[in-house]
C-alpha cells in the first residue's frame, strides 16, 4: 500500500471523529501514542511494536490530513533526492 493510499484509508476510518476533536486534541492523542511506542521499544516485542508503529502512523496521518498535507508528496519533496542537506543517500553530512 502506498503512503497516499494508507492516508486515505485512515481518513475514511477516523477523519470525521478526529476533525470534531480538533487539531490540538488530536495532537495530544498522537503524543500519547508516541509514548506507547517508546514503552514498546523498551520491551522489544515485535507484535507490540508493529501495533504501536501502526498507531503512531495512523495518528500522524490524521494530523496531516487535518492540515491538508499529503504525506506521500511531503516525503517525496523533502527526501526524494536523498538527505535534504547534502542530497546523498546515505547521508554524508558531517
Number of C-alpha atoms within 10 A of each C-alpha: 6 8 14 13 11 16 23 17 14 17 21 10 12 14 18 11 11 19 16 10 12 12 16 10 12 20 17 12 16 21 14 14 21 19 14 18 21 15 14 19 15 9 11 11 10 11 9 16 19 12 14 21 17 14 17 20 18 21 24 22 25 26 22 17 18 17 10 9 14 15 17 14 13 12 11 11 11 12 15 12 13 15 15 13 12 13 14 13 10 9 12 11 10 4
